[in-house]
Structures are given as C-alpha cells and as structure tokens.
C-alpha cells in the first residue's frame, strides 16, 4: 500500500514565526498532536509537537505567545516521505528517526499530508496483506524502537 492511501491530506500548518499559543490552539481545535511548520512556498521546514510546546515553555520560562515554533524545532532534522512510497518505507523512516508522525512531501518538497503511527495502528491486522499494509507485529516492533530511550541527547535551543 502506498503512503498516499493512508496519509491524512488535510493538515494544519504554521510558520516559523508562529507563536506556540497559536499552535497549541490549532492542536486543540483540530485534535492533533503535531503541526508541520512550512515556509511561504508550502515547503515543510520542521514539525512542532505538543511535547515541544510543553518543553519550550518549561525551558524558556516565557509565556507561549512569546515563543515561536522556530525556537523549539531548529535543532532537529526534518524527516519525510513521498506519497508514492510504500507504507513500509514510511514505517522504517519513523523507526529510524524515533518519530510518531512523518510529513509527506511531493517531488518539489511541498507538503501533501502526514502519516502517523496512529494511522498504522488503525489499519494493522494479524498478517500483512494487499489490503492490510502492516501487521500488528510490525507496528509493535516500530513502537518499541520509537519509544526506546533517545539515541542522542536533545537539548532545547533558545
């Protein structure tokens, strides 16, 4: 199964100068835990998570409206996949990067959607088939790797 068949195409976005209070309200209003940060052309430059918001506030000792997304995402490489990639490819990228959500971009780098571990879990079944892109065993293996202690120290940059 291709990523395009499983991803969510209707994705909320923000920009690098968007304050965290605005992003937190987007997450609340659209029931999501991560929002891609895009430039003026629609190319993702990062992704801000609900954890980023909490840690940004804790480390910077400022109100959320005084902290921008750039201040909490600028230290991480943005991983992504393509709509035509196989779901296994996306799962491998997520495992290797220890991430729960993966932006989907086209050949020009424009954001086309997002695929998450939640999406994988909801379609998993006992065995992988043509209509079941991942098995429960694959999902559990991926979650174990994603949830393992972080490979390298990640320090907030202010």
Number of C-alpha atoms within 10 A of each C-alpha: 16 16 23 19 14 19 21 16 14 9 16 16 19 22 21 22 13 17 20 27 17 15 27 22 11 18 17 12 9 11 9 14 16 25 24 27 24 18 16 8 9 17 17 25 20 25 27 22 20 17 12 18 22 14 14 24 18 12 13 16 11 11 13 20 14 13 21 20 28 21 18 28 22 16 13 11 11 15 19 21 24 23 24 14 14 16 23 16 14 26 26 13 18 24 21 14 17 19 18 19 24 25 26 26 20 15 9 7 16 16 25 20 23 27 26 19 19 12 15 23 16 11 16 21 18 11 12 15 12 7 10 15 21 23 18 18 14 21 20 13 12 22 19 13 17 18 12 11 10 11 9 6 7 9 9 15 13 11
